């Protein structure tokens, strides 16, 4: 799989808000190297700071911060999905997305 160059525009066009999650419809990275590259590009294009990351057998979860607001990025290989959730109960997912793509 060829890795895409993630840009703010590409990222913004590949988000679907469903309930309290923003589903990312980009191809899921398949290797550790591709995942690390995706996280690096994601951090750059959203101007966010990576706070913490955890690897599991079939998942990756990262906490990011931008403008003192935290959110979580999840990658799950078993269900072939990527999504973002707010880390604050008082900060709606649409507000997170608006923060990330501005």
ZAPA-190223 format. One record per residue: residue number from 1; residue in one letter; chain; z, y, x negated of N, C-alpha, C in turn. Coordinates in Angstrom, 1 decimal. Each point is the difference from the previous one (the first is absolute). Layout:
N
<pt segu="NUM" lolo="a" palo="A" n_zz="Z" n_yy="Y" n_xx="X" ca_zz="Z" ca_yy="Y" ca_xx="X" c_zz="Z" c_yy="Y" c_xx="X"/>
...
This chain:
102
<pt segu="1" lolo="x" palo="A" n_zz="0.0" n_yy="-1.2" n_xx="-0.8" ca_zz="0.0" ca_yy="1.2" ca_xx="0.8" c_zz="0.0" c_yy="1.2" c_xx="-0.9"/>
<pt segu="2" lolo="x" palo="A" n_zz="-0.9" n_yy="1.0" n_xx="0.3" ca_zz="0.0" ca_yy="1.2" ca_xx="-0.7" c_zz="1.0" c_yy="1.0" c_xx="0.6"/>
<pt segu="3" lolo="x" palo="A" n_zz="0.8" n_yy="0.5" n_xx="-0.9" ca_zz="1.1" ca_yy="1.0" ca_xx="0.4" c_zz="-0.6" c_yy="1.3" c_xx="0.4"/>
<pt segu="4" lolo="x" palo="A" n_zz="0.4" n_yy="0.5" n_xx="1.1" ca_zz="-0.5" ca_yy="1.4" ca_xx="0.5" c_zz="0.8" c_yy="1.0" c_xx="-0.7"/>
<pt segu="5" lolo="x" palo="A" n_zz="-0.6" n_yy="1.2" n_xx="-0.2" ca_zz="0.7" ca_yy="1.1" ca_xx="-0.5" c_zz="0.6" c_yy="0.7" c_xx="1.2"/>
<pt segu="6" lolo="x" palo="A" n_zz="1.3" n_yy="0.0" n_xx="0.0" ca_zz="0.7" ca_yy="0.6" ca_xx="1.2" c_zz="0.1" c_yy="1.5" c_xx="-0.1"/>
<pt segu="7" lolo="x" palo="A" n_zz="-0.5" n_yy="0.7" n_xx="1.0" ca_zz="0.1" ca_yy="1.4" ca_xx="0.1" c_zz="0.7" c_yy="0.4" c_xx="1.3"/>
<pt segu="8" lolo="x" palo="A" n_zz="0.5" n_yy="1.2" n_xx="0.1" ca_zz="0.7" ca_yy="0.5" ca_xx="1.2" c_zz="-0.9" c_yy="-0.2" c_xx="1.2"/>
<pt segu="9" lolo="x" palo="A" n_zz="-1.3" n_yy="0.4" n_xx="-0.1" ca_zz="-0.9" ca_yy="-0.2" ca_xx="1.1" c_zz="-0.2" c_yy="-1.4" c_xx="0.4"/>
<pt segu="10" lolo="x" palo="A" n_zz="-0.3" n_yy="-0.9" n_xx="-0.9" ca_zz="-0.1" ca_yy="-1.4" ca_xx="0.2" c_zz="1.3" c_yy="-0.6" c_xx="0.7"/>
<pt segu="11" lolo="x" palo="A" n_zz="1.1" n_yy="0.4" n_xx="-0.6" ca_zz="1.3" ca_yy="-0.5" ca_xx="0.6" c_zz="0.2" c_yy="0.5" c_xx="1.4"/>
<pt segu="12" lolo="x" palo="A" n_zz="-0.3" n_yy="1.3" n_xx="0.3" ca_zz="0.2" ca_yy="0.5" ca_xx="1.3" c_zz="-0.9" c_yy="-0.6" c_xx="1.0"/>
<pt segu="13" lolo="x" palo="A" n_zz="-1.2" n_yy="-0.4" n_xx="-0.4" ca_zz="-1.0" ca_yy="-0.6" ca_xx="1.0" c_zz="0.3" c_yy="-1.5" c_xx="0.2"/>
<pt segu="14" lolo="x" palo="A" n_zz="1.0" n_yy="-0.6" n_xx="-0.7" ca_zz="0.3" ca_yy="-1.4" ca_xx="0.1" c_zz="1.4" c_yy="-0.2" c_xx="0.4"/>
<pt segu="15" lolo="x" palo="A" n_zz="0.5" n_yy="0.8" n_xx="1.0" ca_zz="1.3" ca_yy="-0.1" ca_xx="0.5" c_zz="-0.1" c_yy="-0.1" c_xx="1.5"/>
<pt segu="16" lolo="x" palo="A" n_zz="0.8" n_yy="-0.9" n_xx="0.6" ca_zz="0.1" ca_yy="-0.2" ca_xx="1.5" c_zz="1.5" c_yy="0.0" c_xx="0.3"/>
<pt segu="17" lolo="x" palo="A" n_zz="0.4" n_yy="1.0" n_xx="0.7" ca_zz="1.4" ca_yy="0.0" ca_xx="0.5" c_zz="0.2" c_yy="-0.9" c_xx="1.2"/>
<pt segu="18" lolo="x" palo="A" n_zz="0.9" n_yy="-0.9" n_xx="-0.2" ca_zz="0.3" ca_yy="-0.9" ca_xx="1.1" c_zz="1.6" c_yy="-0.1" c_xx="0.1"/>
<pt segu="19" lolo="x" palo="A" n_zz="0.5" n_yy="0.6" n_xx="1.1" ca_zz="1.4" ca_yy="0.0" ca_xx="0.1" c_zz="0.7" c_yy="0.9" c_xx="-1.1"/>
<pt segu="20" lolo="x" palo="A" n_zz="0.9" n_yy="-0.6" n_xx="-0.7" ca_zz="0.7" ca_yy="0.7" ca_xx="-1.1" c_zz="-0.6" c_yy="-0.3" c_xx="-1.4"/>
<pt segu="21" lolo="x" palo="A" n_zz="-1.2" n_yy="-0.6" n_xx="0.0" ca_zz="-0.6" ca_yy="-0.3" ca_xx="-1.3" c_zz="-1.4" c_yy="0.6" c_xx="-0.1"/>
<pt segu="22" lolo="x" palo="A" n_zz="-0.4" n_yy="0.2" n_xx="-1.2" ca_zz="-1.4" ca_yy="0.4" ca_xx="-0.3" c_zz="-0.7" c_yy="-1.1" c_xx="-0.7"/>
<pt segu="23" lolo="x" palo="A" n_zz="-0.9" n_yy="-0.7" n_xx="0.6" ca_zz="-0.7" ca_yy="-1.1" ca_xx="-0.6" c_zz="-1.1" c_yy="0.5" c_xx="-0.9"/>
<pt segu="24" lolo="x" palo="A" n_zz="0.0" n_yy="-0.5" n_xx="-1.2" ca_zz="-1.0" ca_yy="0.4" ca_xx="-1.0" c_zz="-1.1" c_yy="-1.1" c_xx="0.1"/>
<pt segu="25" lolo="x" palo="A" n_zz="-1.3" n_yy="0.5" n_xx="0.3" ca_zz="-1.1" ca_yy="-0.9" ca_xx="0.2" c_zz="-0.9" c_yy="-0.2" c_xx="-1.2"/>
<pt segu="26" lolo="x" palo="A" n_zz="0.5" n_yy="0.4" n_xx="-1.2" ca_zz="-0.7" ca_yy="-0.2" ca_xx="-1.2" c_zz="0.1" c_yy="-1.4" c_xx="-0.5"/>
<pt segu="27" lolo="x" palo="A" n_zz="-0.9" n_yy="-0.5" n_xx="-0.8" ca_zz="0.2" ca_yy="-1.4" ca_xx="-0.5" c_zz="1.3" c_yy="-0.1" c_xx="-0.8"/>
<pt segu="28" lolo="x" palo="A" n_zz="0.7" n_yy="-1.1" n_xx="0.2" ca_zz="1.2" ca_yy="-0.3" ca_xx="-0.6" c_zz="-0.2" c_yy="-0.4" c_xx="-1.5"/>
<pt segu="29" lolo="x" palo="A" n_zz="0.8" n_yy="0.6" n_xx="-0.9" ca_zz="-0.2" ca_yy="-0.4" ca_xx="-1.4" c_zz="0.4" c_yy="-1.5" c_xx="-0.1"/>
<pt segu="30" lolo="x" palo="A" n_zz="-0.7" n_yy="-0.8" n_xx="-0.9" ca_zz="0.2" ca_yy="-1.4" ca_xx="0.0" c_zz="0.8" c_yy="-0.5" c_xx="-1.2"/>
<pt segu="31" lolo="x" palo="A" n_zz="0.2" n_yy="0.8" n_xx="-1.0" ca_zz="0.7" ca_yy="-0.4" ca_xx="-1.2" c_zz="1.1" c_yy="1.1" c_xx="-0.3"/>
<pt segu="32" lolo="x" palo="A" n_zz="0.8" n_yy="-0.4" n_xx="-1.0" ca_zz="1.1" ca_yy="1.0" ca_xx="-0.4" c_zz="-0.7" c_yy="1.2" c_xx="-0.6"/>
<pt segu="33" lolo="x" palo="A" n_zz="-1.0" n_yy="-0.2" n_xx="-0.8" ca_zz="-0.7" ca_yy="1.1" ca_xx="-0.6" c_zz="-0.6" c_yy="0.9" c_xx="1.0"/>
<pt segu="34" lolo="x" palo="A" n_zz="-0.7" n_yy="-0.5" n_xx="1.0" ca_zz="-0.6" ca_yy="0.8" ca_xx="1.1" c_zz="1.1" c_yy="0.7" c_xx="0.8"/>
<pt segu="35" lolo="x" palo="A" n_zz="1.1" n_yy="-0.7" n_xx="0.2" ca_zz="1.1" ca_yy="0.7" ca_xx="0.8" c_zz="0.5" c_yy="1.1" c_xx="-0.8"/>
<pt segu="36" lolo="x" palo="A" n_zz="0.3" n_yy="-0.1" n_xx="-1.3" ca_zz="0.5" ca_yy="1.1" ca_xx="-0.8" c_zz="-1.0" c_yy="1.1" c_xx="-0.1"/>
<pt segu="37" lolo="x" palo="A" n_zz="-1.3" n_yy="-0.3" n_xx="0.0" ca_zz="-1.0" ca_yy="1.1" ca_xx="0.0" c_zz="0.0" c_yy="0.7" c_xx="1.3"/>
<pt segu="38" lolo="x" palo="A" n_zz="0.1" n_yy="-0.8" n_xx="1.1" ca_zz="0.0" ca_yy="0.6" ca_xx="1.4" c_zz="1.3" c_yy="1.0" c_xx="0.1"/>
<pt segu="39" lolo="x" palo="A" n_zz="1.1" n_yy="-0.5" n_xx="-0.5" ca_zz="1.3" ca_yy="0.8" ca_xx="0.1" c_zz="-0.2" c_yy="1.3" c_xx="-0.8"/>
<pt segu="40" lolo="x" palo="A" n_zz="-0.6" n_yy="-0.1" n_xx="-1.2" ca_zz="-0.2" ca_yy="1.2" ca_xx="-0.8" c_zz="-0.9" c_yy="1.0" c_xx="0.7"/>
<pt segu="41" lolo="x" palo="A" n_zz="-1.1" n_yy="-0.5" n_xx="0.5" ca_zz="-1.0" ca_yy="0.9" ca_xx="0.7" c_zz="0.7" c_yy="0.5" c_xx="1.3"/>
<pt segu="42" lolo="x" palo="A" n_zz="0.7" n_yy="-0.8" n_xx="0.7" ca_zz="0.7" ca_yy="0.4" ca_xx="1.2" c_zz="1.0" c_yy="1.2" c_xx="-0.3"/>
<pt segu="43" lolo="x" palo="A" n_zz="0.8" n_yy="-0.2" n_xx="-1.1" ca_zz="0.9" ca_yy="1.0" ca_xx="-0.4" c_zz="-0.7" c_yy="1.3" c_xx="-0.4"/>
<pt segu="44" lolo="x" palo="A" n_zz="-1.1" n_yy="-0.1" n_xx="-0.7" ca_zz="-0.8" ca_yy="1.2" ca_xx="-0.3" c_zz="-0.6" c_yy="0.7" c_xx="1.1"/>
<pt segu="45" lolo="x" palo="A" n_zz="-0.6" n_yy="-0.7" n_xx="0.9" ca_zz="-0.8" ca_yy="0.6" ca_xx="1.1" c_zz="1.0" c_yy="0.6" c_xx="1.1"/>
<pt segu="46" lolo="x" palo="A" n_zz="1.2" n_yy="-0.6" n_xx="0.1" ca_zz="0.9" ca_yy="0.5" ca_xx="1.0" c_zz="1.0" c_yy="1.0" c_xx="-0.6"/>
<pt segu="47" lolo="x" palo="A" n_zz="0.0" n_yy="0.1" n_xx="-1.3" ca_zz="0.9" ca_yy="0.9" ca_xx="-0.7" c_zz="1.5" c_yy="-0.4" c_xx="0.3"/>
<pt segu="48" lolo="x" palo="A" n_zz="0.2" n_yy="-1.3" n_xx="0.0" ca_zz="1.3" ca_yy="-0.6" ca_xx="0.3" c_zz="0.6" c_yy="-0.5" c_xx="-1.3"/>
<pt segu="49" lolo="x" palo="A" n_zz="1.3" n_yy="-0.3" n_xx="0.0" ca_zz="0.7" ca_yy="-0.5" ca_xx="-1.1" c_zz="0.5" c_yy="-1.4" c_xx="0.4"/>
<pt segu="50" lolo="x" palo="A" n_zz="-0.3" n_yy="-1.0" n_xx="-0.9" ca_zz="0.5" ca_yy="-1.4" ca_xx="0.3" c_zz="1.5" c_yy="0.0" c_xx="-0.4"/>
<pt segu="51" lolo="x" palo="A" n_zz="0.8" n_yy="-0.4" n_xx="1.0" ca_zz="1.5" ca_yy="0.0" ca_xx="-0.2" c_zz="0.4" c_yy="-1.4" c_xx="-0.4"/>
<pt segu="52" lolo="x" palo="A" n_zz="-0.5" n_yy="-1.0" n_xx="0.7" ca_zz="0.4" ca_yy="-1.4" ca_xx="-0.2" c_zz="-1.1" c_yy="-0.9" c_xx="0.5"/>
<pt segu="53" lolo="x" palo="A" n_zz="-0.1" n_yy="-1.2" n_xx="-0.7" ca_zz="-1.0" ca_yy="-1.0" ca_xx="0.4" c_zz="0.6" c_yy="-1.3" c_xx="-0.2"/>
<pt segu="54" lolo="x" palo="A" n_zz="-0.3" n_yy="-0.9" n_xx="1.0" ca_zz="0.5" ca_yy="-1.4" ca_xx="0.0" c_zz="-1.2" c_yy="-0.9" c_xx="0.2"/>
<pt segu="55" lolo="x" palo="A" n_zz="-0.1" n_yy="-1.1" n_xx="-0.9" ca_zz="-1.0" ca_yy="-1.0" ca_xx="0.2" c_zz="0.7" c_yy="-1.2" c_xx="0.6"/>
<pt segu="56" lolo="x" palo="A" n_zz="-0.7" n_yy="-0.7" n_xx="1.0" ca_zz="0.4" ca_yy="-1.2" ca_xx="0.5" c_zz="-1.1" c_yy="-1.0" c_xx="-0.2"/>
<pt segu="57" lolo="x" palo="A" n_zz="0.3" n_yy="-1.3" n_xx="0.4" ca_zz="-1.0" ca_yy="-1.0" ca_xx="-0.2" c_zz="-1.4" c_yy="0.3" c_xx="0.6"/>
<pt segu="58" lolo="x" palo="A" n_zz="0.1" n_yy="0.7" n_xx="1.2" ca_zz="-1.3" ca_yy="0.3" ca_xx="0.7" c_zz="0.0" c_yy="1.4" c_xx="0.5"/>
<pt segu="59" lolo="x" palo="A" n_zz="0.8" n_yy="0.9" n_xx="-0.6" ca_zz="0.1" ca_yy="1.4" ca_xx="0.5" c_zz="0.3" c_yy="0.9" c_xx="-1.1"/>
<pt segu="60" lolo="x" palo="A" n_zz="-0.2" n_yy="1.3" n_xx="0.3" ca_zz="0.3" ca_yy="1.1" ca_xx="-0.9" c_zz="0.5" c_yy="1.1" c_xx="0.9"/>
<pt segu="61" lolo="x" palo="A" n_zz="1.1" n_yy="0.6" n_xx="-0.4" ca_zz="0.6" ca_yy="1.1" ca_xx="0.8" c_zz="0.4" c_yy="1.1" c_xx="-0.9"/>
<pt segu="62" lolo="x" palo="A" n_zz="-0.4" n_yy="1.2" n_xx="0.3" ca_zz="0.3" ca_yy="1.2" ca_xx="-0.9" c_zz="0.5" c_yy="1.1" c_xx="0.9"/>
<pt segu="63" lolo="x" palo="A" n_zz="1.0" n_yy="0.7" n_xx="-0.6" ca_zz="0.5" ca_yy="1.2" ca_xx="0.7" c_zz="-0.5" c_yy="1.2" c_xx="-0.8"/>
<pt segu="64" lolo="x" palo="A" n_zz="-0.6" n_yy="0.9" n_xx="0.7" ca_zz="-0.6" ca_yy="1.3" ca_xx="-0.6" c_zz="0.8" c_yy="1.2" c_xx="0.6"/>
<pt segu="65" lolo="x" palo="A" n_zz="-0.2" n_yy="1.1" n_xx="-0.7" ca_zz="0.6" ca_yy="1.2" ca_xx="0.5" c_zz="-1.0" c_yy="1.2" c_xx="-0.3"/>
<pt segu="66" lolo="x" palo="A" n_zz="-0.1" n_yy="0.8" n_xx="1.0" ca_zz="-0.8" ca_yy="1.2" ca_xx="0.0" c_zz="0.7" c_yy="1.1" c_xx="0.8"/>
<pt segu="67" lolo="x" palo="A" n_zz="0.2" n_yy="1.2" n_xx="-0.6" ca_zz="0.7" ca_yy="1.1" ca_xx="0.6" c_zz="1.3" c_yy="-0.5" c_xx="0.6"/>
<pt segu="68" lolo="x" palo="A" n_zz="0.8" n_yy="-0.7" n_xx="-0.7" ca_zz="1.3" ca_yy="-0.5" ca_xx="0.4" c_zz="0.0" c_yy="-0.9" c_xx="1.2"/>
<pt segu="69" lolo="x" palo="A" n_zz="-1.1" n_yy="-0.6" n_xx="0.3" ca_zz="-0.2" ca_yy="-1.0" ca_xx="1.1" c_zz="-0.4" c_yy="-1.3" c_xx="-0.6"/>
<pt segu="70" lolo="x" palo="A" n_zz="0.7" n_yy="-1.0" n_xx="0.4" ca_zz="-0.3" ca_yy="-1.4" ca_xx="-0.5" c_zz="-0.7" c_yy="-0.8" c_xx="1.0"/>
<pt segu="71" lolo="x" palo="A" n_zz="-0.9" n_yy="-0.9" n_xx="-0.5" ca_zz="-0.7" ca_yy="-0.9" ca_xx="0.8" c_zz="-0.3" c_yy="-1.3" c_xx="-0.8"/>
<pt segu="72" lolo="x" palo="A" n_zz="-0.3" n_yy="-1.0" n_xx="0.8" ca_zz="-0.2" ca_yy="-1.4" ca_xx="-0.7" c_zz="-1.4" c_yy="-0.4" c_xx="0.2"/>
<pt segu="73" lolo="x" palo="A" n_zz="-0.6" n_yy="-0.5" n_xx="-1.0" ca_zz="-1.3" ca_yy="-0.7" ca_xx="0.0" c_zz="0.2" c_yy="-1.5" c_xx="-0.1"/>
<pt segu="74" lolo="x" palo="A" n_zz="-0.6" n_yy="-0.7" n_xx="0.9" ca_zz="0.2" ca_yy="-1.5" ca_xx="-0.1" c_zz="-1.4" c_yy="-0.6" c_xx="-0.2"/>
<pt segu="75" lolo="x" palo="A" n_zz="-0.1" n_yy="-1.0" n_xx="-0.8" ca_zz="-1.2" ca_yy="-0.8" ca_xx="-0.2" c_zz="0.5" c_yy="-1.5" c_xx="0.2"/>
<pt segu="76" lolo="x" palo="A" n_zz="-0.6" n_yy="-0.7" n_xx="1.0" ca_zz="0.4" ca_yy="-1.3" ca_xx="0.3" c_zz="-1.3" c_yy="-0.9" c_xx="-0.1"/>
<pt segu="77" lolo="x" palo="A" n_zz="0.0" n_yy="-0.9" n_xx="-1.0" ca_zz="-1.2" ca_yy="-0.8" ca_xx="-0.2" c_zz="-0.2" c_yy="-1.1" c_xx="1.1"/>
<pt segu="78" lolo="x" palo="A" n_zz="1.1" n_yy="-0.6" n_xx="0.4" ca_zz="0.0" ca_yy="-1.1" ca_xx="1.0" c_zz="-0.7" c_yy="0.5" c_xx="1.3"/>
<pt segu="79" lolo="x" palo="A" n_zz="0.3" n_yy="1.2" n_xx="0.5" ca_zz="-0.6" ca_yy="0.5" ca_xx="1.2" c_zz="-1.1" c_yy="1.0" c_xx="-0.3"/>
<pt segu="80" lolo="x" palo="A" n_zz="-0.4" n_yy="0.1" n_xx="-1.3" ca_zz="-1.1" ca_yy="0.8" ca_xx="-0.4" c_zz="0.1" c_yy="1.4" c_xx="0.6"/>
<pt segu="81" lolo="x" palo="A" n_zz="1.1" n_yy="0.7" n_xx="-0.2" ca_zz="0.2" ca_yy="1.3" ca_xx="0.6" c_zz="0.7" c_yy="1.0" c_xx="-1.0"/>
<pt segu="82" lolo="x" palo="A" n_zz="-0.3" n_yy="1.3" n_xx="0.2" ca_zz="0.7" ca_yy="1.1" ca_xx="-0.7" c_zz="0.4" c_yy="1.0" c_xx="1.0"/>
<pt segu="83" lolo="x" palo="A" n_zz="1.2" n_yy="0.5" n_xx="-0.1" ca_zz="0.4" ca_yy="1.1" ca_xx="0.9" c_zz="1.0" c_yy="0.9" c_xx="-0.6"/>
<pt segu="84" lolo="x" palo="A" n_zz="0.3" n_yy="1.1" n_xx="0.7" ca_zz="1.0" ca_yy="1.0" ca_xx="-0.4" c_zz="0.9" c_yy="0.2" c_xx="1.1"/>
<pt segu="85" lolo="x" palo="A" n_zz="1.3" n_yy="0.1" n_xx="-0.3" ca_zz="1.1" ca_yy="0.3" ca_xx="0.9" c_zz="0.8" c_yy="1.2" c_xx="-0.5"/>
<pt segu="86" lolo="x" palo="A" n_zz="0.5" n_yy="0.8" n_xx="0.9" ca_zz="0.9" ca_yy="1.0" ca_xx="-0.4" c_zz="1.3" c_yy="-0.6" c_xx="-0.5"/>
<pt segu="87" lolo="x" palo="A" n_zz="0.6" n_yy="0.6" n_xx="-0.9" ca_zz="1.3" ca_yy="-0.4" ca_xx="-0.5" c_zz="1.2" c_yy="0.7" c_xx="0.7"/>
<pt segu="88" lolo="x" palo="A" n_zz="-0.4" n_yy="1.0" n_xx="0.8" ca_zz="1.0" ca_yy="0.8" ca_xx="0.7" c_zz="-0.2" c_yy="-0.2" c_xx="1.5"/>
<pt segu="89" lolo="x" palo="A" n_zz="1.0" n_yy="-0.3" n_xx="0.8" ca_zz="-0.2" ca_yy="-0.3" ca_xx="1.4" c_zz="-0.4" c_yy="1.3" c_xx="0.7"/>
<pt segu="90" lolo="x" palo="A" n_zz="0.3" n_yy="1.2" n_xx="-0.5" ca_zz="-0.3" ca_yy="1.2" ca_xx="0.7" c_zz="-1.4" c_yy="0.6" c_xx="-0.5"/>
<pt segu="91" lolo="x" palo="A" n_zz="-0.7" n_yy="-0.7" n_xx="-0.8" ca_zz="-1.3" ca_yy="0.4" ca_xx="-0.5" c_zz="-1.1" c_yy="-0.9" c_xx="0.5"/>
<pt segu="92" lolo="x" palo="A" n_zz="-0.7" n_yy="0.4" n_xx="1.0" ca_zz="-1.0" ca_yy="-0.9" ca_xx="0.6" c_zz="-1.2" c_yy="-0.3" c_xx="-0.9"/>
<pt segu="93" lolo="x" palo="A" n_zz="-0.6" n_yy="-1.2" n_xx="0.2" ca_zz="-1.1" ca_yy="-0.4" ca_xx="-0.9" c_zz="-1.1" c_yy="1.0" c_xx="0.0"/>
<pt segu="94" lolo="x" palo="A" n_zz="-0.3" n_yy="0.6" n_xx="1.1" ca_zz="-1.1" ca_yy="1.0" ca_xx="0.0" c_zz="0.3" c_yy="1.2" c_xx="-0.9"/>
<pt segu="95" lolo="x" palo="A" n_zz="1.3" n_yy="0.3" n_xx="-0.1" ca_zz="0.4" ca_yy="1.1" ca_xx="-0.9" c_zz="-0.1" c_yy="-0.5" c_xx="-1.5"/>
<pt segu="96" lolo="x" palo="A" n_zz="0.3" n_yy="-1.2" n_xx="-0.2" ca_zz="-0.2" ca_yy="-0.6" ca_xx="-1.4" c_zz="-1.5" c_yy="0.1" c_xx="-0.4"/>
<pt segu="97" lolo="x" palo="A" n_zz="-0.9" n_yy="-0.4" n_xx="0.9" ca_zz="-1.4" ca_yy="0.0" ca_xx="-0.3" c_zz="-0.5" c_yy="1.4" c_xx="-0.2"/>
<pt segu="98" lolo="x" palo="A" n_zz="0.4" n_yy="0.9" n_xx="0.8" ca_zz="-0.4" ca_yy="1.4" ca_xx="-0.2" c_zz="0.5" c_yy="0.5" c_xx="-1.3"/>
<pt segu="99" lolo="x" palo="A" n_zz="1.2" n_yy="-0.4" n_xx="-0.4" ca_zz="0.5" ca_yy="0.4" ca_xx="-1.3" c_zz="-0.9" c_yy="-0.6" c_xx="-1.2"/>
<pt segu="100" lolo="x" palo="A" n_zz="-0.4" n_yy="-1.2" n_xx="0.2" ca_zz="-0.7" ca_yy="-0.7" ca_xx="-1.1" c_zz="-1.5" c_yy="0.5" c_xx="-0.1"/>
<pt segu="101" lolo="x" palo="A" n_zz="-0.6" n_yy="0.4" n_xx="1.0" ca_zz="-1.4" ca_yy="0.3" ca_xx="-0.1" c_zz="-0.3" c_yy="1.5" c_xx="0.0"/>
<pt segu="102" lolo="x" palo="A" n_zz="1.0" n_yy="0.8" n_xx="-0.1" ca_zz="-0.3" ca_yy="1.4" ca_xx="-0.1" c_zz="-0.3" c_yy="0.5" c_xx="-1.4"/>
